Amino acid sequence: VKEYKSELMHPYYAAERGLVDDVIDPAETREVLIKSLAMLQSKHADLPLRKHGNPPQ
């Protein structure tokens, strides 16, 4: 557990692997979240009619 925490539980580990999109200043968190959720509110995803079809036998 100590090894995991010391090597993998820090922001640099995630940033090195491209897992971090942005760093938000804590004072701006509310504003960023509101803008992000507003953008997603009008998002429309076209989904296929069926995810998995049954092949004919």
All heavy atoms as TSV, in Angstrom:
chain	resi	resn	atom	element	x	y	z
A	1	VAL	N	N	0.828	-1.180	0.000
A	1	VAL	CA	C	0.000	0.000	0.000
A	1	VAL	C	C	0.878	1.252	0.000
A	1	VAL	O	O	0.602	2.204	-0.721
A	1	VAL	CB	C	-0.964	-0.006	1.200
A	1	VAL	CG1	C	-1.707	1.294	1.318
A	1	VAL	CG2	C	-1.938	-1.156	1.095
A	2	LYS	N	N	1.946	1.226	0.780
A	2	LYS	CA	C	2.841	2.385	0.830
A	2	LYS	C	C	3.467	2.630	-0.546
A	2	LYS	O	O	3.574	3.773	-0.990
A	2	LYS	CB	C	3.936	2.174	1.861
A	2	LYS	CG	C	3.486	2.310	3.284
A	2	LYS	CD	C	4.650	2.130	4.233
A	2	LYS	CE	C	4.199	2.192	5.672
A	2	LYS	NZ	N	5.322	2.037	6.592
A	3	GLU	N	N	3.883	1.556	-1.202
A	3	GLU	CA	C	4.493	1.694	-2.526
A	3	GLU	C	C	3.481	2.257	-3.530
A	3	GLU	O	O	3.798	3.140	-4.321
A	3	GLU	CB	C	5.005	0.339	-3.009
A	3	GLU	CG	C	5.671	0.400	-4.363
A	3	GLU	CD	C	6.131	-0.968	-4.837
A	3	GLU	OE1	O	6.090	-1.938	-4.055
A	3	GLU	OE2	O	6.525	-1.051	-6.007
A	4	TYR	N	N	2.266	1.743	-3.481
A	4	TYR	CA	C	1.207	2.230	-4.378
A	4	TYR	C	C	0.968	3.717	-4.159
A	4	TYR	O	O	0.934	4.492	-5.108
A	4	TYR	CB	C	-0.079	1.439	-4.141
A	4	TYR	CG	C	-1.239	1.933	-4.970
A	4	TYR	CD1	C	-1.391	1.532	-6.286
A	4	TYR	CD2	C	-2.179	2.808	-4.432
A	4	TYR	CE1	C	-2.444	1.981	-7.058
A	4	TYR	CE2	C	-3.239	3.275	-5.195
A	4	TYR	CZ	C	-3.371	2.850	-6.501
A	4	TYR	OH	O	-4.410	3.307	-7.261
A	5	LYS	N	N	0.812	4.102	-2.919
A	5	LYS	CA	C	0.554	5.512	-2.612
A	5	LYS	C	C	1.715	6.400	-3.039
A	5	LYS	O	O	1.513	7.481	-3.595
A	5	LYS	CB	C	0.277	5.690	-1.125
A	5	LYS	CG	C	-1.085	5.215	-0.698
A	5	LYS	CD	C	-1.326	5.481	0.772
A	5	LYS	CE	C	-2.707	5.035	1.195
A	5	LYS	NZ	N	-2.967	5.312	2.613
A	6	SER	N	N	2.931	5.962	-2.794
A	6	SER	CA	C	4.084	6.811	-3.113
A	6	SER	C	C	4.323	6.927	-4.615
A	6	SER	O	O	4.808	7.952	-5.088
A	6	SER	CB	C	5.340	6.281	-2.421
A	6	SER	OG	O	5.721	5.033	-2.980
A	7	GLU	N	N	3.990	5.892	-5.380
A	7	GLU	CA	C	4.280	5.904	-6.814
A	7	GLU	C	C	3.090	6.287	-7.688
A	7	GLU	O	O	3.272	6.879	-8.742
A	7	GLU	CB	C	4.804	4.542	-7.247
A	7	GLU	CG	C	6.156	4.210	-6.654
A	7	GLU	CD	C	6.672	2.881	-7.130
A	7	GLU	OE1	O	6.127	2.337	-8.107
A	7	GLU	OE2	O	7.625	2.377	-6.520
A	8	LEU	N	N	1.896	5.938	-7.289
A	8	LEU	CA	C	0.757	6.079	-8.188
A	8	LEU	C	C	-0.296	7.090	-7.756
A	8	LEU	O	O	-1.160	7.438	-8.557
A	8	LEU	CB	C	0.081	4.713	-8.378
A	8	LEU	CG	C	0.988	3.599	-8.880
A	8	LEU	CD1	C	0.212	2.302	-8.970
A	8	LEU	CD2	C	1.631	3.945	-10.204
A	9	MET	N	N	-0.270	7.541	-6.537
A	9	MET	CA	C	-1.322	8.440	-6.064
A	9	MET	C	C	-0.847	9.888	-6.026
A	9	MET	O	O	-0.794	10.516	-4.977
A	9	MET	CB	C	-1.817	8.003	-4.692
A	9	MET	CG	C	-2.614	6.724	-4.740
A	9	MET	SD	S	-3.378	6.316	-3.168
A	9	MET	CE	C	-4.550	7.616	-2.998
A	10	HIS	N	N	-0.505	10.397	-7.193
A	10	HIS	CA	C	-0.160	11.807	-7.287
A	10	HIS	C	C	-0.563	12.289	-8.680
A	10	HIS	O	O	-0.691	11.510	-9.618
A	10	HIS	CB	C	1.316	12.064	-6.990
A	10	HIS	CG	C	2.261	11.285	-7.846
A	10	HIS	ND1	N	2.587	11.651	-9.124
A	10	HIS	CD2	C	2.940	10.137	-7.598
A	10	HIS	CE1	C	3.443	10.785	-9.626
A	10	HIS	NE2	N	3.648	9.846	-8.731
A	11	PRO	N	N	-0.805	13.577	-8.845
A	11	PRO	CA	C	-1.303	14.084	-10.130
A	11	PRO	C	C	-0.318	13.907	-11.279
A	11	PRO	O	O	-0.723	13.815	-12.432
A	11	PRO	CB	C	-1.572	15.565	-9.852
A	11	PRO	CG	C	-0.821	15.894	-8.625
A	11	PRO	CD	C	-0.696	14.627	-7.843
A	12	TYR	N	N	0.966	13.828	-11.002
A	12	TYR	CA	C	1.944	13.678	-12.070
A	12	TYR	C	C	1.810	12.327	-12.768
A	12	TYR	O	O	2.018	12.209	-13.967
A	12	TYR	CB	C	3.356	13.860	-11.532
A	12	TYR	CG	C	3.563	15.211	-10.903
A	12	TYR	CD1	C	3.800	15.339	-9.547
A	12	TYR	CD2	C	3.488	16.367	-11.672
A	12	TYR	CE1	C	3.979	16.582	-8.972
A	12	TYR	CE2	C	3.652	17.622	-11.106
A	12	TYR	CZ	C	3.897	17.716	-9.762
A	12	TYR	OH	O	4.060	18.948	-9.191
A	13	TYR	N	N	1.462	11.300	-12.016
A	13	TYR	CA	C	1.256	9.966	-12.602
A	13	TYR	C	C	0.131	10.011	-13.635
A	13	TYR	O	O	0.271	9.512	-14.746
A	13	TYR	CB	C	0.923	8.957	-11.495
A	13	TYR	CG	C	0.611	7.567	-12.007
A	13	TYR	CD1	C	1.625	6.685	-12.326
A	13	TYR	CD2	C	-0.699	7.145	-12.182
A	13	TYR	CE1	C	1.355	5.414	-12.798
A	13	TYR	CE2	C	-0.979	5.874	-12.657
A	13	TYR	CZ	C	0.051	5.010	-12.959
A	13	TYR	OH	O	-0.229	3.760	-13.439
A	14	ALA	N	N	-0.978	10.625	-13.296
A	14	ALA	CA	C	-2.108	10.726	-14.223
A	14	ALA	C	C	-1.755	11.613	-15.414
A	14	ALA	O	O	-2.111	11.307	-16.549
A	14	ALA	CB	C	-3.327	11.276	-13.492
A	15	ALA	N	N	-1.050	12.694	-15.181
A	15	ALA	CA	C	-0.679	13.607	-16.262
A	15	ALA	C	C	0.284	12.946	-17.242
A	15	ALA	O	O	0.172	13.136	-18.458
A	15	ALA	CB	C	-0.059	14.870	-15.687
A	16	GLU	N	N	1.204	12.157	-16.754
A	16	GLU	CA	C	2.156	11.452	-17.613
A	16	GLU	C	C	1.452	10.501	-18.565
A	16	GLU	O	O	1.917	10.259	-19.670
A	16	GLU	CB	C	3.158	10.661	-16.769
A	16	GLU	CG	C	4.162	11.509	-16.041
A	16	GLU	CD	C	4.993	10.718	-15.050
A	16	GLU	OE1	O	4.741	9.499	-14.881
A	16	GLU	OE2	O	5.897	11.312	-14.437
A	17	ARG	N	N	0.326	9.966	-18.154
A	17	ARG	CA	C	-0.406	8.993	-18.964
A	17	ARG	C	C	-1.552	9.627	-19.757
A	17	ARG	O	O	-2.347	8.932	-20.365
A	17	ARG	CB	C	-0.918	7.879	-18.066
A	17	ARG	CG	C	0.216	6.942	-17.703
A	17	ARG	CD	C	0.037	6.275	-16.373
A	17	ARG	NE	N	1.194	5.451	-16.054
A	17	ARG	CZ	C	2.348	5.916	-15.595
A	17	ARG	NH1	N	2.514	7.202	-15.408
A	17	ARG	NH2	N	3.346	5.121	-15.322
A	18	GLY	N	N	-1.654	10.934	-19.735
A	18	GLY	CA	C	-2.680	11.623	-20.513
A	18	GLY	C	C	-4.071	11.512	-19.936
A	18	GLY	O	O	-5.061	11.649	-20.641
A	19	LEU	N	N	-4.181	11.265	-18.641
A	19	LEU	CA	C	-5.490	11.105	-18.002
A	19	LEU	C	C	-6.061	12.425	-17.495
A	19	LEU	O	O	-7.210	12.477	-17.086
A	19	LEU	CB	C	-5.380	10.110	-16.837
A	19	LEU	CG	C	-4.858	8.721	-17.210
A	19	LEU	CD1	C	-4.648	7.886	-15.964
A	19	LEU	CD2	C	-5.798	8.039	-18.178
A	20	VAL	N	N	-5.252	13.485	-17.512
A	20	VAL	CA	C	-5.683	14.787	-17.014
A	20	VAL	C	C	-5.950	15.693	-18.208
A	20	VAL	O	O	-5.073	15.915	-19.034
A	20	VAL	CB	C	-4.597	15.412	-16.103
A	20	VAL	CG1	C	-5.013	16.791	-15.657
A	20	VAL	CG2	C	-4.331	14.513	-14.919
A	21	ASP	N	N	-7.173	16.204	-18.314
A	21	ASP	CA	C	-7.521	17.109	-19.403
A	21	ASP	C	C	-7.225	18.562	-19.044
A	21	ASP	O	O	-6.865	19.359	-19.896
A	21	ASP	CB	C	-9.009	16.990	-19.749
A	21	ASP	CG	C	-9.345	15.662	-20.379
A	21	ASP	OD1	O	-8.471	15.084	-21.039
A	21	ASP	OD2	O	-10.483	15.209	-20.211
A	22	ASP	N	N	-7.412	18.901	-17.784
A	22	ASP	CA	C	-7.259	20.288	-17.382
A	22	ASP	C	C	-7.040	20.345	-15.879
A	22	ASP	O	O	-7.477	19.459	-15.141
A	22	ASP	CB	C	-8.528	21.065	-17.743
A	22	ASP	CG	C	-8.339	22.559	-17.722
A	22	ASP	OD1	O	-7.198	23.019	-17.554
A	22	ASP	OD2	O	-9.341	23.267	-17.882
A	23	VAL	N	N	-6.376	21.376	-15.449
A	23	VAL	CA	C	-6.199	21.632	-14.021
A	23	VAL	C	C	-7.019	22.873	-13.702
A	23	VAL	O	O	-6.835	23.922	-14.310
A	23	VAL	CB	C	-4.715	21.858	-13.668
A	23	VAL	CG1	C	-4.565	22.194	-12.193
A	23	VAL	CG2	C	-3.893	20.628	-14.027
A	24	ILE	N	N	-7.950	22.730	-12.776
A	24	ILE	CA	C	-8.880	23.814	-12.441
A	24	ILE	C	C	-8.466	24.439	-11.121
A	24	ILE	O	O	-8.260	23.744	-10.123
A	24	ILE	CB	C	-10.317	23.264	-12.322
A	24	ILE	CG1	C	-10.732	22.559	-13.600
A	24	ILE	CG2	C	-11.288	24.376	-11.979
A	24	ILE	CD1	C	-12.022	21.792	-13.471
A	25	ASP	N	N	-8.374	25.753	-11.135
A	25	ASP	CA	C	-8.112	26.495	-9.906
A	25	ASP	C	C	-9.309	26.288	-8.974
A	25	ASP	O	O	-10.460	26.428	-9.394
A	25	ASP	CB	C	-7.949	27.976	-10.243
A	25	ASP	CG	C	-7.626	28.829	-9.032
A	25	ASP	OD1	O	-7.445	28.280	-7.929
A	25	ASP	OD2	O	-7.549	30.058	-9.207
A	26	PRO	N	N	-9.081	25.917	-7.733
A	26	PRO	CA	C	-10.209	25.672	-6.822
A	26	PRO	C	C	-11.199	26.827	-6.748
A	26	PRO	O	O	-12.399	26.607	-6.569
A	26	PRO	CB	C	-9.530	25.442	-5.475
A	26	PRO	CG	C	-8.190	24.916	-5.817
A	26	PRO	CD	C	-7.795	25.623	-7.093
A	27	ALA	N	N	-10.739	28.041	-6.913
A	27	ALA	CA	C	-11.642	29.194	-6.863
A	27	ALA	C	C	-12.569	29.241	-8.074
A	27	ALA	O	O	-13.611	29.889	-8.036
A	27	ALA	CB	C	-10.831	30.483	-6.787
A	28	GLU	N	N	-12.218	28.544	-9.153
A	28	GLU	CA	C	-13.018	28.559	-10.384
A	28	GLU	C	C	-13.810	27.274	-10.603
A	28	GLU	O	O	-14.448	27.101	-11.646
A	28	GLU	CB	C	-12.102	28.791	-11.580
A	28	GLU	CG	C	-11.373	30.110	-11.530
A	28	GLU	CD	C	-10.348	30.247	-12.645
A	28	GLU	OE1	O	-10.240	29.322	-13.473
A	28	GLU	OE2	O	-9.666	31.275	-12.699
A	29	THR	N	N	-13.787	26.364	-9.655
A	29	THR	CA	C	-14.422	25.055	-9.829
A	29	THR	C	C	-15.906	25.171	-10.139
A	29	THR	O	O	-16.404	24.544	-11.080
A	29	THR	CB	C	-14.214	24.190	-8.572
A	29	THR	OG1	O	-12.812	24.062	-8.335
A	29	THR	CG2	C	-14.830	22.822	-8.747
A	30	ARG	N	N	-16.632	25.962	-9.383
A	30	ARG	CA	C	-18.078	26.094	-9.589
A	30	ARG	C	C	-18.383	26.606	-10.994
A	30	ARG	O	O	-19.236	26.072	-11.701
A	30	ARG	CB	C	-18.688	27.019	-8.545
A	30	ARG	CG	C	-20.193	27.177	-8.667
A	30	ARG	CD	C	-20.729	28.158	-7.635
A	30	ARG	NE	N	-20.415	27.755	-6.279
A	30	ARG	CZ	C	-21.256	27.113	-5.483
A	30	ARG	NH1	N	-22.468	26.827	-5.899
A	30	ARG	NH2	N	-20.908	26.774	-4.269
A	31	GLU	N	N	-17.668	27.623	-11.437
A	31	GLU	CA	C	-17.896	28.207	-12.761
A	31	GLU	C	C	-17.602	27.197	-13.870
A	31	GLU	O	O	-18.371	27.064	-14.823
A	31	GLU	CB	C	-17.006	29.437	-12.930
A	31	GLU	CG	C	-17.168	30.141	-14.247
A	31	GLU	CD	C	-16.243	31.334	-14.373
A	31	GLU	OE1	O	-15.765	31.848	-13.340
A	31	GLU	OE2	O	-16.001	31.744	-15.513
A	32	VAL	N	N	-16.517	26.462	-13.733
A	32	VAL	CA	C	-16.152	25.465	-14.751
A	32	VAL	C	C	-17.190	24.346	-14.796
A	32	VAL	O	O	-17.592	23.904	-15.877
A	32	VAL	CB	C	-14.738	24.903	-14.474
A	32	VAL	CG1	C	-14.432	23.724	-15.368
A	32	VAL	CG2	C	-13.695	25.997	-14.652
A	33	LEU	N	N	-17.639	23.888	-13.652
A	33	LEU	CA	C	-18.651	22.825	-13.622
A	33	LEU	C	C	-19.964	23.282	-14.243
A	33	LEU	O	O	-20.596	22.542	-14.996
A	33	LEU	CB	C	-18.888	22.365	-12.179
A	33	LEU	CG	C	-17.825	21.450	-11.601
A	33	LEU	CD1	C	-18.118	21.178	-10.128
A	33	LEU	CD2	C	-17.720	20.164	-12.369
A	34	ILE	N	N	-20.390	24.492	-13.951
A	34	ILE	CA	C	-21.634	25.020	-14.516
A	34	ILE	C	C	-21.543	25.095	-16.030
A	34	ILE	O	O	-22.452	24.672	-16.745
A	34	ILE	CB	C	-21.967	26.393	-13.901
A	34	ILE	CG1	C	-22.379	26.217	-12.436
A	34	ILE	CG2	C	-23.056	27.102	-14.689
A	34	ILE	CD1	C	-22.506	27.509	-11.666
A	35	LYS	N	N	-20.426	25.605	-16.548
A	35	LYS	CA	C	-20.252	25.692	-17.997
A	35	LYS	C	C	-20.216	24.304	-18.643
A	35	LYS	O	O	-20.805	24.083	-19.702
A	35	LYS	CB	C	-18.966	26.451	-18.336
A	35	LYS	CG	C	-19.055	27.929	-18.100
A	35	LYS	CD	C	-17.747	28.612	-18.465
A	35	LYS	CE	C	-17.810	30.100	-18.217
A	35	LYS	NZ	N	-16.540	30.769	-18.551
A	36	SER	N	N	-19.529	23.367	-18.006
A	36	SER	CA	C	-19.418	22.015	-18.551
A	36	SER	C	C	-20.767	21.310	-18.578
A	36	SER	O	O	-21.122	20.661	-19.568
A	36	SER	CB	C	-18.431	21.197	-17.727
A	36	SER	OG	O	-17.163	21.792	-17.760
A	37	LEU	N	N	-21.524	21.421	-17.506
A	37	LEU	CA	C	-22.832	20.778	-17.451
A	37	LEU	C	C	-23.818	21.438	-18.412
A	37	LEU	O	O	-24.655	20.758	-19.011
A	37	LEU	CB	C	-23.373	20.798	-16.023
A	37	LEU	CG	C	-22.604	19.903	-15.043
A	37	LEU	CD1	C	-23.105	20.131	-13.625
A	37	LEU	CD2	C	-22.700	18.449	-15.428
A	38	ALA	N	N	-23.714	22.748	-18.591
A	38	ALA	CA	C	-24.589	23.449	-19.546
A	38	ALA	C	C	-24.310	22.971	-20.966
A	38	ALA	O	O	-25.232	22.782	-21.765
A	38	ALA	CB	C	-24.383	24.953	-19.439
A	39	MET	N	N	-23.049	22.748	-21.281
A	39	MET	CA	C	-22.680	22.259	-22.605
A	39	MET	C	C	-23.247	20.844	-22.823
A	39	MET	O	O	-23.766	20.529	-23.894
A	39	MET	CB	C	-21.168	22.220	-22.756
A	39	MET	CG	C	-20.703	21.671	-24.081
A	39	MET	SD	S	-18.919	21.506	-24.188
A	39	MET	CE	C	-18.607	20.247	-22.976
A	40	LEU	N	N	-23.186	20.015	-21.810
A	40	LEU	CA	C	-23.666	18.635	-21.942
A	40	LEU	C	C	-25.191	18.538	-21.959
A	40	LEU	O	O	-25.740	17.543	-22.424
A	40	LEU	CB	C	-23.114	17.777	-20.801
A	40	LEU	CG	C	-21.621	17.502	-20.859
A	40	LEU	CD1	C	-21.189	16.766	-19.604
A	40	LEU	CD2	C	-21.262	16.706	-22.093
A	41	GLN	N	N	-25.872	19.544	-21.454
A	41	GLN	CA	C	-27.330	19.510	-21.380
A	41	GLN	C	C	-27.958	19.394	-22.767
A	41	GLN	O	O	-28.962	18.722	-22.947
A	41	GLN	CB	C	-27.848	20.764	-20.680
A	41	GLN	CG	C	-29.323	20.746	-20.393
A	41	GLN	CD	C	-29.739	21.964	-19.578
A	41	GLN	OE1	O	-29.001	22.937	-19.447
A	41	GLN	NE2	N	-30.916	21.900	-19.011
A	42	SER	N	N	-27.350	20.019	-23.768
A	42	SER	CA	C	-27.917	19.983	-25.122
A	42	SER	C	C	-27.268	18.920	-26.006
A	42	SER	O	O	-27.557	18.853	-27.196
A	42	SER	CB	C	-27.765	21.358	-25.775
A	42	SER	OG	O	-26.395	21.674	-25.904
A	43	LYS	N	N	-26.414	18.094	-25.438
A	43	LYS	CA	C	-25.737	17.058	-26.218
A	43	LYS	C	C	-26.744	15.997	-26.648
A	43	LYS	O	O	-27.599	15.571	-25.883
A	43	LYS	CB	C	-24.632	16.409	-25.399
A	43	LYS	CG	C	-23.898	15.331	-26.162
A	43	LYS	CD	C	-22.819	14.710	-25.329
A	43	LYS	CE	C	-22.168	13.585	-26.122
A	43	LYS	NZ	N	-21.112	12.944	-25.379
A	44	HIS	N	N	-26.613	15.581	-27.901
A	44	HIS	CA	C	-27.474	14.532	-28.417
A	44	HIS	C	C	-26.601	13.460	-29.039
A	44	HIS	O	O	-25.805	13.744	-29.929
A	44	HIS	CB	C	-28.448	15.093	-29.469
A	44	HIS	CG	C	-29.316	14.042	-30.084
A	44	HIS	ND1	N	-30.338	13.445	-29.395
A	44	HIS	CD2	C	-29.295	13.478	-31.306
A	44	HIS	CE1	C	-30.912	12.550	-30.181
A	44	HIS	NE2	N	-30.293	12.560	-31.344
A	45	ALA	N	N	-26.718	12.262	-28.571
A	45	ALA	CA	C	-25.932	11.155	-29.098
A	45	ALA	C	C	-26.849	10.247	-29.913
A	45	ALA	O	O	-27.867	9.767	-29.414
A	45	ALA	CB	C	-25.290	10.376	-27.958
A	46	ASP	N	N	-26.488	10.034	-31.172
A	46	ASP	CA	C	-27.247	9.112	-32.015
A	46	ASP	C	C	-26.786	7.694	-31.709
A	46	ASP	O	O	-25.633	7.334	-31.952
A	46	ASP	CB	C	-27.023	9.429	-33.493
A	46	ASP	CG	C	-27.618	10.766	-33.885
A	46	ASP	OD1	O	-28.678	11.114	-33.329
A	46	ASP	OD2	O	-27.027	11.452	-34.731
A	47	LEU	N	N	-27.681	6.913	-31.148
A	47	LEU	CA	C	-27.363	5.543	-30.790
A	47	LEU	C	C	-27.934	4.587	-31.832
A	47	LEU	O	O	-28.990	4.853	-32.405
A	47	LEU	CB	C	-27.944	5.213	-29.409
A	47	LEU	CG	C	-27.475	6.098	-28.261
A	47	LEU	CD1	C	-28.221	5.741	-26.984
A	47	LEU	CD2	C	-25.983	5.938	-28.061
A	48	PRO	N	N	-27.255	3.479	-32.071
A	48	PRO	CA	C	-27.807	2.502	-33.004
A	48	PRO	C	C	-29.098	1.901	-32.439
A	48	PRO	O	O	-29.327	1.893	-31.225
A	48	PRO	CB	C	-26.715	1.441	-33.118
A	48	PRO	CG	C	-25.861	1.623	-31.915
A	48	PRO	CD	C	-25.983	3.056	-31.508
A	49	LEU	N	N	-29.953	1.398	-33.329
A	49	LEU	CA	C	-31.215	0.818	-32.881
A	49	LEU	C	C	-30.980	-0.384	-31.977
A	49	LEU	O	O	-31.684	-0.562	-30.989
A	49	LEU	CB	C	-32.063	0.412	-34.083
A	49	LEU	CG	C	-32.512	1.576	-34.968
A	49	LEU	CD1	C	-33.268	1.037	-36.191
A	49	LEU	CD2	C	-33.385	2.526	-34.191
A	50	ARG	N	N	-30.006	-1.198	-32.302
A	50	ARG	CA	C	-29.687	-2.366	-31.483
A	50	ARG	C	C	-28.188	-2.396	-31.226
A	50	ARG	O	O	-27.401	-2.165	-32.147
A	50	ARG	CB	C	-30.063	-3.653	-32.192
A	50	ARG	CG	C	-31.536	-3.836	-32.386
A	50	ARG	CD	C	-31.781	-5.180	-32.995
A	50	ARG	NE	N	-33.185	-5.330	-33.316
A	50	ARG	CZ	C	-33.685	-6.340	-33.960
A	50	ARG	NH1	N	-32.905	-7.283	-34.388
A	50	ARG	NH2	N	-34.971	-6.403	-34.195
A	51	LYS	N	N	-27.842	-2.723	-30.051
A	51	LYS	CA	C	-26.429	-2.833	-29.741
A	51	LYS	C	C	-25.878	-4.145	-30.282
A	51	LYS	O	O	-24.807	-4.175	-30.871
A	51	LYS	CB	C	-26.196	-2.746	-28.237
A	51	LYS	CG	C	-24.750	-2.689	-27.859
A	51	LYS	CD	C	-24.572	-2.408	-26.391
A	51	LYS	CE	C	-23.099	-2.348	-26.055
A	51	LYS	NZ	N	-22.871	-2.074	-24.652
A	52	HIS	N	N	-26.614	-5.212	-30.086
A	52	HIS	CA	C	-26.207	-6.526	-30.578
A	52	HIS	C	C	-27.394	-7.154	-31.296
A	52	HIS	O	O	-28.469	-7.284	-30.734
A	52	HIS	CB	C	-25.782	-7.445	-29.422
A	52	HIS	CG	C	-24.653	-6.893	-28.624
A	52	HIS	ND1	N	-23.361	-6.874	-29.087
A	52	HIS	CD2	C	-24.610	-6.328	-27.402
A	52	HIS	CE1	C	-22.577	-6.331	-28.177
A	52	HIS	NE2	N	-23.316	-5.991	-27.148
A	53	GLY	N	N	-27.177	-7.553	-32.514
A	53	GLY	CA	C	-28.241	-8.204	-33.261
A	53	GLY	C	C	-28.168	-9.708	-33.120
A	53	GLY	O	O	-27.142	-10.273	-32.741
A	54	ASN	N	N	-29.261	-10.366	-33.431
A	54	ASN	CA	C	-29.284	-11.821	-33.444
A	54	ASN	C	C	-29.050	-12.280	-34.880
A	54	ASN	O	O	-29.839	-11.960	-35.764
A	54	ASN	CB	C	-30.637	-12.351	-32.944
A	54	ASN	CG	C	-30.841	-12.082	-31.475
A	54	ASN	OD1	O	-29.879	-12.008	-30.732
A	54	ASN	ND2	N	-32.080	-11.909	-31.073
A	55	PRO	N	N	-27.987	-13.047	-35.126
A	55	PRO	CA	C	-27.741	-13.504	-36.496
A	55	PRO	C	C	-28.781	-14.545	-36.910
A	55	PRO	O	O	-29.255	-15.329	-36.073
A	55	PRO	CB	C	-26.346	-14.121	-36.420
A	55	PRO	CG	C	-26.148	-14.456	-34.985
A	55	PRO	CD	C	-26.959	-13.486	-34.194
A	56	PRO	N	N	-29.149	-14.553	-38.196
A	56	PRO	CA	C	-30.115	-15.565	-38.647
A	56	PRO	C	C	-29.515	-16.956	-38.572
A	56	PRO	O	O	-28.327	-17.156	-38.789
A	56	PRO	CB	C	-30.418	-15.159	-40.091
A	56	PRO	CG	C	-29.308	-14.260	-40.488
A	56	PRO	CD	C	-28.715	-13.686	-39.250
A	57	GLN	N	N	-30.367	-17.950	-38.304
A	57	GLN	CA	C	-29.866	-19.331	-38.197
A	57	GLN	C	C	-30.359	-20.179	-39.329
A	57	GLN	O	O	-31.328	-20.133	-39.879
A	57	GLN	CB	C	-30.287	-19.944	-36.872
A	57	GLN	CG	C	-29.615	-19.254	-35.735
A	57	GLN	CD	C	-29.975	-19.881	-34.396
A	57	GLN	OE1	O	-30.798	-20.773	-34.303
A	57	GLN	NE2	N	-29.346	-19.410	-33.361
